[in-house]
């Protein structure tokens, strides 16, 4: 899994439509919560942010929020996962993506 094996940074995932994106975010959140609950010393928090054109602008702006902070001072870093249509492919620059 990227979150456990790769260096700090955020993830950008492209999918085709709103329903698929919302479903993926729900599944990512459930899986991430399970990982953190099982081993919070090794796994940092994850926030999953959907992005598609019909979202209100204030929700679209969440992609620029920083990743979640570690749960403890020496804990593993958090990671932001942006799940988007191709709106993010050509029109945006999001810092911190790996």
N, C-alpha and C positions, 0 to 999 in steps of 0.2 A: 504494500500500500504506500502510495506517495507520501502520505502524512507521516508515516513512521520511518521511512527509509531515506527520504531526500532532505537536502539542506533547507533551512528556513526560506520561506517565500510563499507566495499565493498561487492559486491554481485557477485557470480559466478553461471552462468546459463549454463547448458549443453543442447545442441541440437544436431541433428544428421548430419547436412551437411552444406556446405558453403552457399547455397542459403537461407536456413532456418535461419541461423545465421545473414546474411546480412539483411534479411527482419525484423527479430526481432530487430536488432540494429536501423533500420530506425524507426520502430514503437515506440521503447523505447525513442528515441531522440524526436520524435514529442510529445509524451505524457509528457515527462519531460519538454520540452520547454513550453508547455501549462500550466503545474503546476507552473513553476517558474514565468511565465508571469501573472498568476492569483493571486499569493500570494508569492512574493519573500521574504517577511518577515518571512514566516514559512517554506519555501521549499528551500533547497540548490541546487546548480547546480549539474547536473549529466553528466558524460561522459560515453558513451557506447563503449566498445572496442571489436571488433570481434577477435577470435583466432581460427585458423585452420591451418593445416600443409602446405598448399600451399601458405600461405601469406609470403611475403618476411621477412627475419629475423628482419629487422629494424621495421617493423610493428608489429611483434610478441613481440618485446621488450617493446612495449607501455604498456603491462600489468603491468610492474614494475613501471610505472610512478605513482606519488602520485595522490590521488583524487583531484578534483578541489577545490580551496580555496573558502571560503564563499564570497558572493558578497559584503558584508559590514563587517566591523570589528567585530560586534557582531552578524552577521547573522548565519543562520544554516549552518552546514558543508556540503561540497559537498560529492558526493558518486561516486565511480567508479563501473560500471557494466561490467563484462567480460562475453561475450557470446561465448562459446567454444564447440568444439567437445570434445571427451574424451581425446584429447591430453593433457589437463590440469589435468586430473583425476589422472594420475599415474606418470607423468614425471616432474611436476613443483610444487614449493611451492610459493604461492603468499601471501605475508603478508597483513593483514588487512581485510581478508574476514570474514563475519559474517554468 
